[in-house]
Amino acid sequence: MNTIQGVLERAVTAGHAPGMAAAVITPTGETLFAAAGSRAAAGSEPMTVDTVFWIASCTKAITSVAAMQLVERGLIGLDDPVGGWLPALATPEILVGFDAVGAPITRPATKSITLRHLLTHTSGLAYAFFSENLARYLSVTGQTMPIDVASNIPLMFEPGTGWQYGVSTDWVGQLVEAISGQGLDAYVAGHILEPLGMSDTNFFPPDSQAGRRAAVHTRREGGFDLAAFPTPTTAYPAMGGGGLYSTVGDYLRFLTAMVGGGAAPDGARILQADSVALMASNQTGDLEAGSLKTAHTYLSLDFSPLPGVAKRFGLGFMRNETPGPAGRSAGSLAWAGLANCYYWADPTTGAAGVLFSQLFPFADPKILETFEALERLTYGR
């Protein structure tokens, strides 16, 4: 069965995940949905297209749009230092190394962190599970990486001089709050989710969605276990880098607006076309971006999207500089979420696709195979 439904059913039957859901829009404008498997490995509830997933770092694109709305309104510039709004980032330290007895060596940064640095992950801020140096620093100092943001975590390099995936977008969320005077959840709801009709997307899922939430799993030999991983759903700082819950249909609405120059097909606009073009452009110059080396194999494997294709970062998205092997055009936008959620959006053709599962570790090879098959089918390959 050469359909997206068939792609998902074959993947679930082969044991790639307990369940998956997908949504795509083809270059001809056809919108397709599919779901297969179950919401929990040991459960009887089937996976459906309206299943609610913790989308983790797929949140980053939406938070980045929120920041760009503030740029459009003239409330902040991309190259403005953020320390005036976020004092914790005003005088950051850089981790230089470790001394002979293993104590960390730091020095003050000489460059200010700007909004552009945060949106492109060139700030020097990291995640401990993708940075061996930060993981070592936390171990030596007896700290744990907080689930939102922390002011006493050092940078890995001078802002603007490297690419390092990390908590930058969580700080973007804090910046949106500081400038707008609203909680991130309220701002995003009023300025992005409600205009686009994304009624199933939120930072704190209501009780009415409890029966539609997918369980998070870990892979084990021959099956799956429920994951011992916190995905907060109650009063909690809204994590701009990874706190949203959503459905494949809702997220496809967002991607449709991004490939539509900031407006959904029904005319609802969240950004001006020139702002979307700026977000989609290469903002990291010659810095290679997008590949991740794990420092915590429970959470993630190594991630190398589109092997052999040059990748850079825009303002909130990875972009491929040449066409991808499964169909996407050069300059397409993409990223992912920690529990094996993936998307791409192709402004050239208008195509876009979403594949959501709930499985650790990230970068699961079998789910990435399914994602590539989904993309190939979307482009008729």
C-alpha positions as CSV (number, residue, x, y, z in Angstrom):
1,M,0.0,0.0,0.0
2,N,1.9,3.0,-1.3
3,T,0.2,5.6,0.9
4,I,1.3,7.5,4.0
5,Q,-1.1,5.2,5.9
6,G,0.7,2.2,4.5
7,V,4.1,3.7,5.4
8,L,3.0,4.1,9.1
9,E,1.3,0.7,9.3
10,R,4.4,-1.1,7.9
11,A,6.6,0.8,10.4
12,V,4.5,-0.2,13.4
13,T,4.2,-3.8,12.2
14,A,8.0,-3.9,12.0
15,G,8.3,-2.7,15.5
16,H,9.7,0.7,14.8
17,A,7.4,2.3,17.4
18,P,4.2,1.5,19.4
19,G,2.4,4.1,17.3
20,M,2.9,7.0,15.0
21,A,0.8,9.8,13.4
22,A,1.6,11.9,10.3
23,A,0.3,14.7,8.3
24,V,1.6,16.1,5.0
25,I,0.7,18.6,2.3
26,T,2.0,17.7,-1.1
27,P,3.4,20.0,-3.8
28,T,0.0,19.9,-5.5
29,G,-1.7,21.1,-2.3
30,E,-3.3,17.8,-1.2
31,T,-3.4,17.4,2.6
32,L,-3.1,13.8,3.9
33,F,-3.3,12.4,7.4
34,A,-2.5,8.9,8.8
35,A,-2.1,7.1,12.1
36,A,-1.1,3.6,13.1
37,G,-0.5,1.5,16.2
38,S,-1.5,2.5,19.7
39,R,-1.0,5.4,22.0
40,A,0.7,3.1,24.5
41,A,2.5,-0.1,23.9
42,A,0.5,-2.0,26.5
43,G,-2.7,-0.1,26.0
44,S,-5.8,-0.6,23.8
45,E,-6.3,3.0,22.7
46,P,-5.5,3.2,19.0
47,M,-3.2,6.0,17.7
48,T,-5.4,8.5,15.9
49,V,-4.6,11.7,13.9
50,D,-5.9,13.8,16.8
51,T,-3.6,12.2,19.4
52,V,-1.7,14.7,21.5
53,F,2.1,14.4,21.6
54,W,4.7,16.2,23.6
55,I,6.5,17.7,20.7
56,A,9.7,18.8,22.6
57,S,12.0,20.9,20.4
58,C,9.4,21.3,17.6
59,T,8.4,24.0,20.0
60,K,11.4,26.0,19.1
61,A,10.1,27.1,15.7
62,I,6.9,28.5,17.3
63,T,8.8,30.4,20.0
64,S,11.1,31.8,17.3
65,V,8.1,33.1,15.4
66,A,6.9,34.8,18.6
67,A,10.3,36.6,18.9
68,M,10.2,37.6,15.2
69,Q,6.8,39.2,15.8
70,L,8.4,41.4,18.4
71,V,11.1,42.3,15.9
72,E,8.4,43.2,13.4
73,R,6.9,45.6,16.0
74,G,10.2,47.3,16.6
75,L,10.4,46.2,20.2
76,I,13.8,44.5,19.8
77,G,16.4,44.1,17.0
78,L,18.0,40.9,16.0
79,D,21.4,42.2,16.9
80,D,20.4,43.9,20.1
81,P,22.1,42.4,23.2
82,V,19.5,40.6,25.3
83,G,21.2,41.3,28.6
84,G,19.1,44.4,29.2
85,W,15.9,42.2,29.3
86,L,17.6,39.1,30.7
87,P,20.2,40.2,33.3
88,A,21.3,36.5,33.7
89,L,22.7,36.7,30.2
90,A,24.3,40.1,30.5
91,T,27.8,39.0,31.7
92,P,28.1,35.3,30.8
93,E,31.2,33.1,31.5
94,I,32.8,30.8,29.0
95,L,34.0,27.3,29.9
96,V,37.7,27.2,28.8
97,G,38.5,23.8,30.1
98,F,39.5,21.9,33.3
99,D,42.6,22.2,35.4
100,A,44.9,19.4,36.6
101,V,42.6,18.3,39.3
102,G,39.5,18.5,37.1
103,A,38.1,21.9,38.3
104,P,36.5,23.9,35.6
105,I,38.3,27.0,34.2
106,T,36.0,29.9,33.1
107,R,36.6,33.4,31.9
108,P,34.2,36.3,31.1
109,A,32.8,36.4,27.5
110,T,34.0,39.4,25.5
111,K,30.9,39.5,23.2
112,S,27.3,40.1,24.1
113,I,24.6,37.5,23.4
114,T,22.1,38.9,20.9
115,L,18.7,37.7,19.8
116,R,20.2,36.5,16.5
117,H,22.7,34.4,18.5
118,L,19.8,32.8,20.4
119,L,17.7,32.1,17.4
120,T,20.6,30.5,15.5
121,H,22.1,28.5,18.4
122,T,25.4,30.4,18.1
123,S,25.1,31.9,21.6
124,G,27.4,29.3,23.1
125,L,24.6,27.9,25.3
126,A,24.4,24.1,25.3
127,Y,22.4,21.1,26.4
128,A,24.3,18.8,28.7
129,F,23.0,15.7,26.8
130,F,24.6,17.1,23.6
131,S,27.8,18.5,25.2
132,E,30.4,16.4,27.0
133,N,32.1,19.5,28.3
134,L,28.9,20.9,29.9
135,A,28.0,17.4,31.2
136,R,31.4,17.3,32.8
137,Y,31.1,20.8,34.2
138,L,27.8,19.9,35.8
139,S,29.2,16.7,37.3
140,V,32.2,18.5,38.8
141,T,30.2,21.3,40.2
142,G,27.5,19.1,41.6
143,Q,24.8,20.8,39.5
144,T,22.0,19.3,37.4
145,M,20.8,20.8,34.2
146,P,17.4,22.5,35.0
147,I,14.5,21.6,32.8
148,D,14.0,25.2,31.8
149,V,16.9,27.7,31.9
150,A,19.7,28.5,34.4
151,S,21.8,31.6,34.8
152,N,24.9,30.0,36.1
153,I,25.6,27.6,33.2
154,P,28.7,28.7,31.2
155,L,28.9,29.2,27.5
156,M,30.9,26.8,25.4
157,F,32.4,29.5,23.2
158,E,32.2,33.2,22.4
159,P,28.8,34.2,21.1
160,G,28.7,34.1,17.3
161,T,31.8,32.0,16.8
162,G,30.4,28.4,16.8
163,W,27.2,26.4,16.5
164,Q,26.0,24.5,19.6
165,Y,22.5,23.2,20.1
166,G,21.1,24.0,23.5
167,V,18.9,26.1,25.7
168,S,19.1,29.2,23.6
169,T,15.4,29.0,22.6
170,D,14.3,28.6,26.2
171,W,15.9,32.0,26.8
172,V,14.1,33.3,23.7
173,G,10.9,32.3,25.5
174,Q,12.0,34.2,28.6
175,L,12.8,37.2,26.3
176,V,9.3,37.2,24.8
177,E,7.9,37.3,28.3
178,A,10.1,40.1,29.4
179,I,9.3,42.3,26.3
180,S,5.6,41.5,25.9
181,G,4.7,41.5,29.6
182,Q,2.8,38.2,29.1
183,G,3.5,34.6,30.0
184,L,4.9,32.7,27.0
185,D,1.9,30.4,27.0
186,A,-0.5,33.4,26.9
187,Y,1.5,35.2,24.2
188,V,1.9,32.2,22.0
189,A,-1.8,31.3,22.3
190,G,-3.0,34.8,21.5
191,H,-0.5,35.6,18.7
192,I,0.1,32.3,16.9
193,L,-2.1,29.4,18.0
194,E,-5.5,31.1,18.1
195,P,-5.0,32.9,14.8
196,L,-4.0,29.6,13.1
197,G,-6.8,27.6,14.7
198,M,-4.3,25.4,16.5
199,S,-6.8,24.5,19.2
200,D,-5.0,21.3,20.3
201,T,-1.7,23.0,20.9
202,N,-0.7,24.2,24.4
203,F,2.0,24.2,27.0
204,F,-0.2,22.8,29.7
205,P,-2.7,20.3,28.3
206,P,-6.2,20.6,29.8
207,D,-7.9,17.6,31.4
208,S,-10.1,17.3,28.3
209,Q,-7.1,16.2,26.3
210,A,-5.9,13.5,28.8
211,G,-7.6,10.7,27.0
212,R,-5.9,11.6,23.7
213,R,-2.3,11.9,25.0
214,A,0.3,9.4,23.7
215,A,2.6,7.7,26.3
216,V,6.3,8.2,26.0
217,H,8.4,5.0,25.6
218,T,11.9,3.7,25.6
219,R,13.0,1.0,23.2
220,R,14.1,-2.4,24.6
221,E,15.0,-5.6,23.0
222,G,11.8,-7.0,21.5
223,G,9.5,-4.2,22.7
224,F,9.0,-1.0,24.5
225,D,8.8,0.3,28.1
226,L,7.1,3.4,29.4
227,A,9.7,6.1,29.8
228,A,10.7,7.5,33.2
229,F,10.9,11.1,31.8
230,P,9.1,14.2,33.1
231,T,6.9,16.0,30.6
232,P,5.3,18.7,32.8
233,T,1.6,19.4,32.2
234,T,0.8,21.6,35.2
235,A,1.7,25.1,36.4
236,Y,5.3,25.4,35.3
237,P,7.4,27.9,33.4
238,A,6.5,27.5,29.8
239,M,9.6,26.1,28.1
240,G,10.2,28.0,24.8
241,G,12.6,25.3,23.7
242,G,10.5,22.2,24.3
243,G,7.3,22.6,26.3
244,L,4.5,22.4,23.8
245,Y,2.0,19.6,23.2
246,S,0.3,19.3,19.8
247,T,-1.2,17.1,17.1
248,V,0.1,16.5,13.6
249,G,-2.8,18.4,12.2
250,D,-2.2,21.5,14.3
251,Y,1.6,21.4,13.6
252,L,0.9,21.1,9.8
253,R,-1.2,24.3,10.1
254,F,1.8,26.1,11.5
255,L,4.1,24.7,8.8
256,T,1.6,25.7,6.1
257,A,1.8,29.3,7.3
258,M,5.5,29.2,7.2
259,V,5.6,27.9,3.6
260,G,2.9,30.4,2.8
261,G,5.0,33.4,3.6
262,G,3.5,33.8,7.1
263,A,-0.1,33.3,6.2
264,A,-2.3,30.2,6.4
265,P,-4.5,29.3,3.4
266,D,-7.5,30.9,5.1
267,G,-5.6,34.2,5.3
268,A,-4.7,34.2,8.9
269,R,-1.3,35.9,9.1
270,I,1.3,35.4,11.9
271,L,4.3,37.1,10.2
272,Q,5.0,39.3,7.2
273,A,6.5,37.5,4.2
274,D,9.9,39.3,4.5
275,S,10.2,38.1,8.1
276,V,9.6,34.6,7.0
277,A,12.1,34.9,4.2
278,L,14.7,36.2,6.8
279,M,14.0,33.3,9.1
280,A,14.4,30.8,6.2
281,S,17.7,32.4,5.1
282,N,21.2,31.2,6.1
283,Q,22.1,33.1,9.2
284,T,25.2,31.1,10.2
285,G,27.5,31.7,7.3
286,D,30.0,29.0,6.8
287,L,29.2,27.3,10.2
288,E,27.9,23.8,9.7
289,A,24.7,23.3,11.7
290,G,22.3,20.6,12.6
291,S,24.3,17.5,13.5
292,L,24.4,16.5,17.1
293,K,26.8,14.3,19.1
294,T,25.2,12.7,22.0
295,A,26.5,12.8,25.6
296,H,23.6,10.8,27.0
297,T,22.5,7.7,25.1
298,Y,19.4,7.2,27.1
299,L,18.0,10.4,25.6
300,S,19.6,10.5,22.2
301,L,21.7,8.8,19.7
302,D,24.0,10.8,17.4
303,F,21.9,12.8,14.9
304,S,23.1,13.6,11.4
305,P,20.1,14.7,9.3
306,L,20.5,14.6,5.5
307,P,24.0,13.0,5.5
308,G,26.2,14.5,2.9
309,V,24.0,17.6,2.5
310,A,25.4,21.0,3.6
311,K,23.2,22.4,6.4
312,R,23.1,25.8,8.1
313,F,20.7,27.5,10.5
314,G,18.2,30.2,9.9
315,L,16.3,32.0,12.6
316,G,14.8,29.0,14.4
317,F,15.1,26.3,11.7
318,M,17.8,24.1,10.2
319,R,18.0,24.6,6.4
320,N,19.6,22.4,3.7
321,E,21.7,24.2,1.2
322,T,21.2,21.7,-1.6
323,P,18.3,19.5,-2.4
324,G,17.6,16.7,0.0
325,P,17.7,13.0,-1.2
326,A,14.0,12.4,-0.5
327,G,12.5,15.4,-2.3
328,R,12.8,18.6,-0.4
329,S,14.1,21.6,-2.2
330,A,17.3,23.5,-1.3
331,G,16.4,26.0,1.4
332,S,13.8,23.9,3.1
333,L,13.3,24.2,6.8
334,A,13.4,21.3,9.3
335,W,14.0,20.3,12.9
336,A,12.8,17.7,15.4
337,G,11.7,16.9,18.9
338,L,13.5,14.7,21.5
339,A,10.9,11.9,21.6
340,N,11.4,11.2,17.8
341,C,9.1,13.9,16.4
342,Y,10.2,15.3,13.0
343,Y,9.1,17.9,10.4
344,W,10.2,19.6,7.2
345,A,8.7,22.6,5.3
346,D,9.6,23.4,1.7
347,P,8.9,27.0,0.8
348,T,9.8,26.4,-2.9
349,T,7.1,23.8,-3.5
350,G,4.7,24.4,-0.6
351,A,5.2,20.9,0.6
352,A,5.5,20.1,4.3
353,G,5.3,17.0,6.5
354,V,5.1,16.0,10.2
355,L,5.8,12.6,11.8
356,F,5.2,12.3,15.5
357,S,6.0,9.4,17.8
358,Q,6.9,9.2,21.5
359,L,10.0,7.2,21.9
360,F,13.5,7.5,23.4
361,P,16.3,7.7,22.4
362,F,16.1,10.4,19.9
363,A,17.4,9.9,16.3
364,D,16.1,6.4,16.2
365,P,17.3,4.9,12.9
366,K,14.0,3.1,12.1
367,I,11.8,6.1,12.8
368,L,14.2,8.3,10.6
369,E,13.7,5.7,7.9
370,T,10.0,6.1,8.2
371,F,10.3,9.9,8.1
372,E,12.3,9.6,4.9
373,A,9.7,7.3,3.4
374,L,7.0,9.7,4.3
375,E,8.9,12.5,2.5
376,R,9.6,10.5,-0.6
377,L,5.9,9.6,-0.9
378,T,4.9,13.2,-0.4
379,Y,7.0,14.2,-3.5
380,G,5.9,11.1,-5.5
381,R,9.3,9.4,-5.4
